[in-house]
Amino acid sequence: MSGRTSAARAAAVVVVALAGCATTSEPPPPAPAPAPTASPTPPKFDAIDIPEWPPLSASRSISVRLSDDERLSRLTATFKNVTRRTLDGASGTVVLSGGDLGEGMGTLTLVACDARGACRERRVNDFLVDMTPPEAELERAAVSPRLEGLDGQIAVWVSDAWVLGSMDLTFAGKTLHHDFPKAYPATVGTEWDVSRVAFPASDLPEGQGDAIVVVRDAAGNARTETFHLRIDGTAPTATIAEPADGATVSGTFDVRIEAQDDGPTAPIVELWVGGARILEAPAPLGLVTVDASALPPGATELRAVARDEAGNRSAVAQATVQVVP
């Protein structure tokens, strides 16, 4: 009996010891939280070199200088075209031509990224790329070196979608030059730049032949046009062949005017009767019938003038007739 009691007591002690061990143990310490990762720093735009003047052309370029605290990856330029350049190293320069970017005016967007995927954006507003040459048109094919104003000017209308630069006109071995202001017109990007360039015809020798016009825009794009030009300082002639000066007329009578010019086109003849111009037509006129009953009795003056293509006018041909009822 006493042996069984001792064994039971020993088992109880073991159970109590085990129970005490489980009750008094502490949980393991928590695992340390991961340290926060710093966001990568995007590349820096150290400089964007864009010339203020002249505008960018297909061959002219801009440069973009970049740097990063580790390693650059790429630059993407978005304008009319999308252009990408790969980079390597902590710094680099990207050169972009007008041909890379495309023609137009608007906003150039540059996005630089590094090898970790961090990117930075820069925008350039009112960015212009001009790759199309201007246009030229001769105003008149014949001008006079002896006249003032429009008739005495060699004029060329020139136009460009963006900004005009200069114009040269060469005729008979002599060149006339004109420069446009080196500035952007207020209408750039909304209207064409249009101008009339005029030189005195007296600055060129008389004669006819090909005039070579070279017009350039501010970006350097050029167009060459050839026009036939006549510098004509010789006036036509006009005479009143009939009626004779002092003739008596009544009812209706005929007027015949003779006009000549050394130019390739016939001159224009004006006929005046009693101070009123009654006819303007190219020579030869043939016979012009005048109603004398519409004229007051007495002396009436007839006048004729010829005008050539260049604007030269003949001396006035005159005759006086006596109108009788």
Sequence and secondary structure as in RCSB ss.txt:
>XXXX:A:sequence
MSGRTSAARAAAVVVVALAGCATTSEPPPPAPAPAPTASPTPPKFDAIDIPEWPPLSASRSISVRLSDDERLSRL
TATFKNVTRRTLDGASGTVVLSGGDLGEGMGTLTLVACDARGACRERRVNDFLVDMTPPEAELERAAVSPRLEGL
DGQIAVWVSDAWVLGSMDLTFAGKTLHHDFPKAYPATVGTEWDVSRVAFPASDLPEGQGDAIVVVRDAAGNARTE
TFHLRIDGTAPTATIAEPADGATVSGTFDVRIEAQDDGPTAPIVELWVGGARILEAPAPLGLVTVDASALPPGAT
ELRAVARDEAGNRSAVAQATVQVVP
>XXXX:A:secstr
 HHHHHHHHHHHHHHHHHHHHHHH                   EEEEEE  SSS B SS EEEEEEE SS EEEE
EEESSSEEEEE  SSEEEEEEEHHHH SEEEEEEEEEEETTS EEEEEEEEEEE  S  EEEES SEE TT  GG
GGEEEEEEEESS EEEEEEEETTEEEEEE  SS  TTTTTS EEEEEEEEGGGS SEEEEEEEEEEETT  EEEE
EEEEEE     EEEEEES TT EE SEEEEEEEEE SSSS  EEEEEETTEEEEEEES   EEEEEGGGS SEEE
EEEEEEE TT  B   EEEEEEE  
